[in-house]
Amino acid sequence: MHTNLSANIYQTGDSSVFKLDTTLIEKPKAQQVLLKQTAIGVNYIDTYFRSGLYPIDLPATLGDEAVGTIEQVGEGVTEFSVGQRVAYSAAKGAYTQYRLIDINEIVPVPDGIDDTAIATSLLRGMTVEYLFCRLHTLTPDDTILIHAAAGGVGQIACQWARSIGATVIGTVGSNEKAQLAKNIGCDYVINYREQNFVKAVDDITHGQKVDVVYDGVGKETFMQSLDCLRVRGLMVSFGNASGKPDPFDVLELSKKGSLFLTRPTLYHYTRNRQEILESAARYLNMLERGHINIQVGPSFALTDVAKAHDYLEQRTTIGSPVLIP
């Protein structure tokens, strides 16, 4: 058995609700591995569960993604071995030193990629993978608009699109973020606080507009984004950072040019083991080849998880924090 430290919540509220618990971890069962975690991602959605904004069964161990090394394997495990580095992106219960986890939740990690970069980006990287490689196959001929280009998903998307050769227009909310977006691959950057992004897109494209809009913002940008699309263009609404879009008349799609609209989720693009493995592998390959660089925020000890949440909620810095068990 291993002595294990985990950060748990027994009630919702501010960051002070975290409690540190020490328990014993049993041996892995069939089709499980015992994972010694080396880096744990802290995502903004974790603060929603902690605060009670999103419902969660209590007590709870938060966190969805992490990287670690396999300590033990259970009966019937042949795909993984002791000492192998692995990661996961959607298995709740990450804020812990050790964890038992089903092998269907984990993916192999190639050498040469920093644990913290993977722990803070795998979920977002797999999101961009399905957006660019399977929902719509992005090509060098495409001109696209990416909202929140300096955000977590936006940074990966801009770099990935640049590697493909697509023309990238990004929106941001500050001059600092505008410079970052330019550095990571945006051909054109629009500060939506200073410019009307619909007019700016029209000017940039000389009235041709864009082939695809990738909108993770939602309510504040949705309707205007439709006006940025060329005839038969594609609107990809994949997030709701500003709230869910208002209901609208579907006939607007025909009025604005026989537009296509989709509201996808990663879950529906990783419905089986093969899709999970392939999605993760494509993203990790982009990291390994240096096409995408991840700006990681500061590291916090697992015992300082409250400080990590406080840092994240300030929303004044770029780069997600990481917990080191």
Contacts in CASP RR format, 6 or more apart in sequence:
PFRMAT RR
TARGET T0000
AUTHOR 0000-0000-0000
METHOD contacts of the structure
MODEL  1
MHTNLSANIYQTGDSSVFKLDTTLIEKPKAQQVLLKQTAIGVNYIDTYFR
SGLYPIDLPATLGDEAVGTIEQVGEGVTEFSVGQRVAYSAAKGAYTQYRL
IDINEIVPVPDGIDDTAIATSLLRGMTVEYLFCRLHTLTPDDTILIHAAA
GGVGQIACQWARSIGATVIGTVGSNEKAQLAKNIGCDYVINYREQNFVKA
VDDITHGQKVDVVYDGVGKETFMQSLDCLRVRGLMVSFGNASGKPDPFDV
LELSKKGSLFLTRPTLYHYTRNRQEILESAARYLNMLERGHINIQVGPSF
ALTDVAKAHDYLEQRTTIGSPVLIP
1 24 0 8 1.000
1 25 0 8 1.000
1 26 0 8 1.000
1 27 0 8 1.000
2 24 0 8 1.000
2 25 0 8 1.000
2 34 0 8 1.000
2 71 0 8 1.000
2 98 0 8 1.000
3 22 0 8 1.000
3 23 0 8 1.000
3 24 0 8 1.000
3 25 0 8 1.000
4 22 0 8 1.000
4 23 0 8 1.000
4 24 0 8 1.000
4 25 0 8 1.000
4 96 0 8 1.000
4 97 0 8 1.000
4 98 0 8 1.000
4 99 0 8 1.000
5 20 0 8 1.000
5 21 0 8 1.000
5 22 0 8 1.000
5 96 0 8 1.000
5 97 0 8 1.000
5 302 0 8 1.000
5 303 0 8 1.000
5 325 0 8 1.000
6 20 0 8 1.000
6 21 0 8 1.000
6 23 0 8 1.000
6 61 0 8 1.000
6 95 0 8 1.000
6 96 0 8 1.000
6 97 0 8 1.000
6 302 0 8 1.000
7 18 0 8 1.000
7 19 0 8 1.000
7 20 0 8 1.000
7 21 0 8 1.000
7 61 0 8 1.000
7 62 0 8 1.000
7 95 0 8 1.000
7 96 0 8 1.000
7 302 0 8 1.000
7 303 0 8 1.000
7 305 0 8 1.000
8 18 0 8 1.000
8 19 0 8 1.000
8 20 0 8 1.000
8 21 0 8 1.000
8 59 0 8 1.000
8 60 0 8 1.000
8 61 0 8 1.000
8 95 0 8 1.000
9 17 0 8 1.000
9 18 0 8 1.000
9 19 0 8 1.000
9 50 0 8 1.000
9 58 0 8 1.000
9 59 0 8 1.000
9 60 0 8 1.000
9 62 0 8 1.000
10 17 0 8 1.000
10 19 0 8 1.000
10 58 0 8 1.000
10 59 0 8 1.000
11 17 0 8 1.000
11 58 0 8 1.000
12 49 0 8 1.000
12 50 0 8 1.000
12 51 0 8 1.000
12 52 0 8 1.000
12 56 0 8 1.000
12 58 0 8 1.000
13 50 0 8 1.000
13 51 0 8 1.000
13 52 0 8 1.000
14 51 0 8 1.000
15 50 0 8 1.000
15 305 0 8 1.000
15 306 0 8 1.000
15 307 0 8 1.000
15 309 0 8 1.000
15 310 0 8 1.000
15 313 0 8 1.000
16 306 0 8 1.000
17 50 0 8 1.000
18 50 0 8 1.000
18 305 0 8 1.000
18 306 0 8 1.000
18 309 0 8 1.000
20 302 0 8 1.000
20 303 0 8 1.000
25 34 0 8 1.000
25 98 0 8 1.000
25 99 0 8 1.000
25 100 0 8 1.000
26 100 0 8 1.000
27 34 0 8 1.000
27 72 0 8 1.000
27 74 0 8 1.000
28 34 0 8 1.000
28 72 0 8 1.000
28 73 0 8 1.000
28 74 0 8 1.000
28 77 0 8 1.000
28 100 0 8 1.000
29 74 0 8 1.000
29 75 0 8 1.000
29 100 0 8 1.000
30 74 0 8 1.000
30 75 0 8 1.000
30 76 0 8 1.000
30 77 0 8 1.000
31 74 0 8 1.000
31 75 0 8 1.000
31 76 0 8 1.000
31 77 0 8 1.000
31 102 0 8 1.000
31 103 0 8 1.000
31 104 0 8 1.000
32 73 0 8 1.000
32 74 0 8 1.000
32 77 0 8 1.000
32 100 0 8 1.000
32 101 0 8 1.000
32 102 0 8 1.000
32 103 0 8 1.000
33 70 0 8 1.000
33 71 0 8 1.000
33 72 0 8 1.000
33 73 0 8 1.000
33 74 0 8 1.000
33 77 0 8 1.000
33 80 0 8 1.000
33 86 0 8 1.000
33 100 0 8 1.000
33 101 0 8 1.000
33 103 0 8 1.000
33 106 0 8 1.000
34 70 0 8 1.000
34 71 0 8 1.000
34 72 0 8 1.000
34 73 0 8 1.000
34 98 0 8 1.000
34 99 0 8 1.000
34 100 0 8 1.000
35 66 0 8 1.000
35 68 0 8 1.000
35 69 0 8 1.000
35 70 0 8 1.000
35 71 0 8 1.000
35 86 0 8 1.000
35 98 0 8 1.000
35 99 0 8 1.000
35 100 0 8 1.000
35 101 0 8 1.000
35 106 0 8 1.000
36 68 0 8 1.000
36 69 0 8 1.000
36 70 0 8 1.000
36 71 0 8 1.000
36 97 0 8 1.000
36 98 0 8 1.000
37 66 0 8 1.000
37 67 0 8 1.000
37 68 0 8 1.000
37 94 0 8 1.000
37 96 0 8 1.000
37 97 0 8 1.000
37 98 0 8 1.000
37 99 0 8 1.000
37 325 0 8 1.000
38 66 0 8 1.000
38 67 0 8 1.000
38 68 0 8 1.000
38 69 0 8 1.000
38 115 0 8 1.000
38 119 0 8 1.000
38 324 0 8 1.000
38 325 0 8 1.000
39 66 0 8 1.000
39 67 0 8 1.000
39 68 0 8 1.000
39 115 0 8 1.000
39 116 0 8 1.000
39 118 0 8 1.000
39 119 0 8 1.000
39 120 0 8 1.000
39 322 0 8 1.000
39 323 0 8 1.000
39 324 0 8 1.000
40 63 0 8 1.000
40 65 0 8 1.000
40 66 0 8 1.000
40 94 0 8 1.000
40 95 0 8 1.000
40 119 0 8 1.000
40 302 0 8 1.000
40 322 0 8 1.000
40 323 0 8 1.000
40 324 0 8 1.000
40 325 0 8 1.000
41 63 0 8 1.000
41 64 0 8 1.000
41 65 0 8 1.000
41 66 0 8 1.000
41 94 0 8 1.000
41 119 0 8 1.000
41 120 0 8 1.000
41 320 0 8 1.000
41 321 0 8 1.000
41 322 0 8 1.000
41 323 0 8 1.000
42 63 0 8 1.000
42 120 0 8 1.000
42 300 0 8 1.000
42 305 0 8 1.000
42 308 0 8 1.000
42 309 0 8 1.000
42 312 0 8 1.000
42 320 0 8 1.000
42 321 0 8 1.000
42 322 0 8 1.000
42 323 0 8 1.000
43 63 0 8 1.000
43 64 0 8 1.000
43 65 0 8 1.000
43 123 0 8 1.000
43 320 0 8 1.000
44 312 0 8 1.000
45 54 0 8 1.000
45 64 0 8 1.000
46 62 0 8 1.000
46 63 0 8 1.000
46 64 0 8 1.000
46 309 0 8 1.000
46 312 0 8 1.000
47 53 0 8 1.000
47 309 0 8 1.000
47 312 0 8 1.000
47 313 0 8 1.000
48 54 0 8 1.000
49 56 0 8 1.000
49 60 0 8 1.000
49 62 0 8 1.000
50 62 0 8 1.000
50 309 0 8 1.000
60 92 0 8 1.000
60 93 0 8 1.000
61 92 0 8 1.000
61 93 0 8 1.000
61 94 0 8 1.000
61 95 0 8 1.000
61 96 0 8 1.000
62 92 0 8 1.000
62 93 0 8 1.000
62 94 0 8 1.000
62 95 0 8 1.000
63 92 0 8 1.000
63 93 0 8 1.000
63 94 0 8 1.000
63 95 0 8 1.000
64 88 0 8 1.000
64 89 0 8 1.000
64 90 0 8 1.000
64 91 0 8 1.000
64 92 0 8 1.000
64 93 0 8 1.000
64 94 0 8 1.000
64 123 0 8 1.000
65 87 0 8 1.000
65 88 0 8 1.000
65 89 0 8 1.000
65 90 0 8 1.000
65 91 0 8 1.000
65 94 0 8 1.000
65 119 0 8 1.000
65 120 0 8 1.000
65 122 0 8 1.000
65 123 0 8 1.000
66 87 0 8 1.000
66 88 0 8 1.000
66 94 0 8 1.000
66 119 0 8 1.000
67 85 0 8 1.000
67 86 0 8 1.000
67 87 0 8 1.000
67 109 0 8 1.000
67 115 0 8 1.000
67 116 0 8 1.000
67 118 0 8 1.000
67 119 0 8 1.000
68 85 0 8 1.000
68 86 0 8 1.000
68 87 0 8 1.000
68 115 0 8 1.000
69 83 0 8 1.000
69 84 0 8 1.000
69 85 0 8 1.000
69 86 0 8 1.000
70 80 0 8 1.000
70 81 0 8 1.000
70 82 0 8 1.000
70 83 0 8 1.000
70 84 0 8 1.000
70 86 0 8 1.000
71 82 0 8 1.000
71 83 0 8 1.000
71 98 0 8 1.000
72 82 0 8 1.000
73 80 0 8 1.000
73 81 0 8 1.000
73 82 0 8 1.000
77 103 0 8 1.000
79 103 0 8 1.000
80 86 0 8 1.000
80 103 0 8 1.000
80 106 0 8 1.000
80 108 0 8 1.000
84 108 0 8 1.000
85 108 0 8 1.000
85 109 0 8 1.000
85 111 0 8 1.000
85 115 0 8 1.000
86 106 0 8 1.000
86 107 0 8 1.000
86 108 0 8 1.000
86 109 0 8 1.000
87 106 0 8 1.000
87 107 0 8 1.000
87 109 0 8 1.000
87 118 0 8 1.000
87 119 0 8 1.000
87 122 0 8 1.000
87 280 0 8 1.000
88 94 0 8 1.000
88 101 0 8 1.000
88 105 0 8 1.000
88 106 0 8 1.000
88 107 0 8 1.000
88 122 0 8 1.000
89 107 0 8 1.000
89 122 0 8 1.000
89 123 0 8 1.000
89 126 0 8 1.000
89 280 0 8 1.000
90 105 0 8 1.000
90 123 0 8 1.000
90 266 0 8 1.000
90 270 0 8 1.000
91 101 0 8 1.000
91 102 0 8 1.000
91 105 0 8 1.000
91 106 0 8 1.000
93 99 0 8 1.000
95 302 0 8 1.000
95 305 0 8 1.000
95 323 0 8 1.000
96 302 0 8 1.000
96 325 0 8 1.000
97 302 0 8 1.000
97 325 0 8 1.000
104 273 0 8 1.000
104 276 0 8 1.000
107 276 0 8 1.000
107 277 0 8 1.000
107 280 0 8 1.000
107 281 0 8 1.000
107 284 0 8 1.000
109 118 0 8 1.000
109 284 0 8 1.000
110 284 0 8 1.000
110 285 0 8 1.000
110 288 0 8 1.000
112 288 0 8 1.000
113 284 0 8 1.000
113 287 0 8 1.000
113 288 0 8 1.000
114 296 0 8 1.000
116 296 0 8 1.000
116 299 0 8 1.000
116 322 0 8 1.000
117 287 0 8 1.000
117 294 0 8 1.000
117 296 0 8 1.000
118 284 0 8 1.000
118 287 0 8 1.000
119 322 0 8 1.000
120 294 0 8 1.000
120 296 0 8 1.000
120 297 0 8 1.000
120 319 0 8 1.000
120 320 0 8 1.000
120 321 0 8 1.000
120 322 0 8 1.000
121 152 0 8 1.000
121 156 0 8 1.000
121 287 0 8 1.000
121 294 0 8 1.000
121 320 0 8 1.000
122 280 0 8 1.000
122 283 0 8 1.000
122 284 0 8 1.000
123 266 0 8 1.000
124 152 0 8 1.000
124 153 0 8 1.000
124 156 0 8 1.000
125 153 0 8 1.000
125 156 0 8 1.000
125 283 0 8 1.000
126 266 0 8 1.000
126 270 0 8 1.000
126 279 0 8 1.000
126 280 0 8 1.000
126 283 0 8 1.000
127 153 0 8 1.000
127 238 0 8 1.000
127 266 0 8 1.000
128 153 0 8 1.000
128 154 0 8 1.000
128 156 0 8 1.000
128 157 0 8 1.000
128 160 0 8 1.000
128 283 0 8 1.000
129 279 0 8 1.000
129 282 0 8 1.000
129 283 0 8 1.000
130 264 0 8 1.000
130 266 0 8 1.000
130 269 0 8 1.000
130 270 0 8 1.000
130 279 0 8 1.000
131 157 0 8 1.000
131 214 0 8 1.000
131 236 0 8 1.000
131 238 0 8 1.000
131 264 0 8 1.000
132 138 0 8 1.000
132 157 0 8 1.000
132 160 0 8 1.000
132 161 0 8 1.000
132 164 0 8 1.000
133 282 0 8 1.000
134 269 0 8 1.000
135 236 0 8 1.000
135 262 0 8 1.000
135 264 0 8 1.000
135 269 0 8 1.000
136 212 0 8 1.000
136 234 0 8 1.000
136 236 0 8 1.000
138 144 0 8 1.000
138 161 0 8 1.000
138 164 0 8 1.000
138 166 0 8 1.000
138 212 0 8 1.000
139 164 0 8 1.000
139 166 0 8 1.000
140 164 0 8 1.000
140 165 0 8 1.000
140 166 0 8 1.000
141 166 0 8 1.000
142 166 0 8 1.000
142 167 0 8 1.000
142 211 0 8 1.000
142 212 0 8 1.000
143 166 0 8 1.000
143 167 0 8 1.000
143 169 0 8 1.000
143 205 0 8 1.000
143 208 0 8 1.000
143 210 0 8 1.000
143 211 0 8 1.000
144 161 0 8 1.000
144 166 0 8 1.000
144 167 0 8 1.000
144 168 0 8 1.000
144 169 0 8 1.000
144 210 0 8 1.000
144 211 0 8 1.000
144 212 0 8 1.000
144 213 0 8 1.000
144 214 0 8 1.000
145 169 0 8 1.000
145 170 0 8 1.000
145 171 0 8 1.000
145 197 0 8 1.000
145 201 0 8 1.000
145 210 0 8 1.000
145 212 0 8 1.000
145 213 0 8 1.000
145 214 0 8 1.000
145 225 0 8 1.000
145 228 0 8 1.000
146 154 0 8 1.000
146 157 0 8 1.000
146 158 0 8 1.000
146 161 0 8 1.000
146 168 0 8 1.000
146 169 0 8 1.000
146 170 0 8 1.000
146 171 0 8 1.000
146 186 0 8 1.000
146 214 0 8 1.000
147 170 0 8 1.000
147 171 0 8 1.000
147 213 0 8 1.000
147 214 0 8 1.000
147 215 0 8 1.000
147 216 0 8 1.000
147 217 0 8 1.000
147 221 0 8 1.000
147 225 0 8 1.000
148 154 0 8 1.000
148 171 0 8 1.000
148 172 0 8 1.000
148 216 0 8 1.000
148 217 0 8 1.000
148 241 0 8 1.000
149 155 0 8 1.000
149 157 0 8 1.000
149 158 0 8 1.000
149 168 0 8 1.000
149 170 0 8 1.000
149 171 0 8 1.000
149 172 0 8 1.000
149 177 0 8 1.000
149 181 0 8 1.000
149 184 0 8 1.000
149 186 0 8 1.000
149 189 0 8 1.000
150 172 0 8 1.000
150 173 0 8 1.000
150 177 0 8 1.000
150 178 0 8 1.000
150 180 0 8 1.000
150 181 0 8 1.000
150 318 0 8 1.000
151 177 0 8 1.000
151 318 0 8 1.000
152 319 0 8 1.000
152 320 0 8 1.000
153 216 0 8 1.000
155 180 0 8 1.000
155 184 0 8 1.000
155 294 0 8 1.000
155 295 0 8 1.000
156 292 0 8 1.000
156 294 0 8 1.000
157 214 0 8 1.000
158 168 0 8 1.000
158 170 0 8 1.000
158 181 0 8 1.000
158 184 0 8 1.000
158 185 0 8 1.000
158 186 0 8 1.000
159 184 0 8 1.000
159 185 0 8 1.000
159 286 0 8 1.000
159 291 0 8 1.000
159 292 0 8 1.000
159 293 0 8 1.000
160 286 0 8 1.000
160 291 0 8 1.000
160 292 0 8 1.000
161 168 0 8 1.000
161 185 0 8 1.000
162 168 0 8 1.000
162 184 0 8 1.000
162 185 0 8 1.000
163 286 0 8 1.000
163 291 0 8 1.000
163 292 0 8 1.000
167 187 0 8 1.000
168 185 0 8 1.000
168 186 0 8 1.000
168 187 0 8 1.000
168 188 0 8 1.000
169 186 0 8 1.000
169 187 0 8 1.000
169 188 0 8 1.000
169 189 0 8 1.000
169 190 0 8 1.000
169 201 0 8 1.000
169 204 0 8 1.000
169 205 0 8 1.000
169 210 0 8 1.000
170 181 0 8 1.000
170 186 0 8 1.000
170 188 0 8 1.000
170 189 0 8 1.000
170 190 0 8 1.000
171 189 0 8 1.000
171 190 0 8 1.000
171 191 0 8 1.000
171 192 0 8 1.000
171 197 0 8 1.000
171 221 0 8 1.000
172 178 0 8 1.000
172 180 0 8 1.000
172 181 0 8 1.000
172 189 0 8 1.000
172 190 0 8 1.000
172 191 0 8 1.000
172 192 0 8 1.000
173 191 0 8 1.000
173 192 0 8 1.000
173 193 0 8 1.000
174 191 0 8 1.000
174 193 0 8 1.000
175 191 0 8 1.000
176 318 0 8 1.000
177 318 0 8 1.000
178 189 0 8 1.000
178 191 0 8 1.000
180 318 0 8 1.000
181 189 0 8 1.000
182 189 0 8 1.000
184 293 0 8 1.000
188 200 0 8 1.000
188 204 0 8 1.000
190 197 0 8 1.000
190 200 0 8 1.000
190 201 0 8 1.000
192 221 0 8 1.000
197 221 0 8 1.000
197 224 0 8 1.000
197 228 0 8 1.000
198 224 0 8 1.000
198 227 0 8 1.000
198 228 0 8 1.000
201 209 0 8 1.000
201 210 0 8 1.000
201 228 0 8 1.000
202 209 0 8 1.000
202 228 0 8 1.000
208 230 0 8 1.000
209 228 0 8 1.000
209 229 0 8 1.000
209 230 0 8 1.000
210 228 0 8 1.000
210 229 0 8 1.000
210 230 0 8 1.000
210 233 0 8 1.000
211 229 0 8 1.000
211 230 0 8 1.000
211 233 0 8 1.000
211 234 0 8 1.000
212 229 0 8 1.000
212 233 0 8 1.000
212 234 0 8 1.000
212 235 0 8 1.000
212 236 0 8 1.000
213 225 0 8 1.000
213 226 0 8 1.000
213 228 0 8 1.000
213 229 0 8 1.000
213 234 0 8 1.000
213 235 0 8 1.000
213 236 0 8 1.000
214 236 0 8 1.000
214 238 0 8 1.000
215 221 0 8 1.000
215 222 0 8 1.000
215 225 0 8 1.000
215 235 0 8 1.000
215 236 0 8 1.000
215 237 0 8 1.000
215 238 0 8 1.000
215 239 0 8 1.000
216 237 0 8 1.000
216 238 0 8 1.000
216 239 0 8 1.000
216 240 0 8 1.000
216 241 0 8 1.000
217 239 0 8 1.000
217 240 0 8 1.000
217 241 0 8 1.000
217 242 0 8 1.000
218 237 0 8 1.000
218 239 0 8 1.000
218 240 0 8 1.000
218 241 0 8 1.000
218 242 0 8 1.000
218 243 0 8 1.000
218 244 0 8 1.000
218 245 0 8 1.000
219 240 0 8 1.000
219 242 0 8 1.000
219 243 0 8 1.000
219 244 0 8 1.000
219 245 0 8 1.000
219 246 0 8 1.000
220 242 0 8 1.000
220 243 0 8 1.000
221 242 0 8 1.000
222 237 0 8 1.000
222 245 0 8 1.000
222 246 0 8 1.000
223 245 0 8 1.000
223 246 0 8 1.000
223 248 0 8 1.000
225 235 0 8 1.000
226 235 0 8 1.000
226 252 0 8 1.000
226 253 0 8 1.000
226 256 0 8 1.000
226 259 0 8 1.000
227 256 0 8 1.000
229 235 0 8 1.000
229 256 0 8 1.000
229 257 0 8 1.000
229 259 0 8 1.000
231 257 0 8 1.000
231 258 0 8 1.000
232 257 0 8 1.000
232 258 0 8 1.000
232 259 0 8 1.000
232 260 0 8 1.000
233 257 0 8 1.000
233 259 0 8 1.000
233 260 0 8 1.000
234 259 0 8 1.000
234 260 0 8 1.000
234 261 0 8 1.000
234 262 0 8 1.000
235 259 0 8 1.000
235 260 0 8 1.000
235 261 0 8 1.000
235 262 0 8 1.000
236 262 0 8 1.000
236 264 0 8 1.000
237 245 0 8 1.000
237 261 0 8 1.000
237 262 0 8 1.000
237 263 0 8 1.000
238 263 0 8 1.000
238 264 0 8 1.000
238 265 0 8 1.000
253 259 0 8 1.000
253 260 0 8 1.000
253 261 0 8 1.000
269 275 0 8 1.000
269 279 0 8 1.000
270 276 0 8 1.000
270 279 0 8 1.000
283 292 0 8 1.000
286 292 0 8 1.000
287 294 0 8 1.000
295 318 0 8 1.000
295 319 0 8 1.000
296 319 0 8 1.000
296 320 0 8 1.000
296 322 0 8 1.000
297 317 0 8 1.000
297 318 0 8 1.000
297 319 0 8 1.000
297 320 0 8 1.000
297 321 0 8 1.000
297 322 0 8 1.000
298 311 0 8 1.000
298 321 0 8 1.000
298 322 0 8 1.000
299 321 0 8 1.000
299 322 0 8 1.000
299 323 0 8 1.000
299 324 0 8 1.000
300 307 0 8 1.000
300 308 0 8 1.000
300 311 0 8 1.000
300 321 0 8 1.000
300 322 0 8 1.000
300 323 0 8 1.000
300 324 0 8 1.000
301 323 0 8 1.000
301 324 0 8 1.000
302 323 0 8 1.000
302 324 0 8 1.000
302 325 0 8 1.000
305 323 0 8 1.000
308 321 0 8 1.000
308 322 0 8 1.000
308 323 0 8 1.000
311 317 0 8 1.000
311 321 0 8 1.000
312 320 0 8 1.000
312 321 0 8 1.000
END
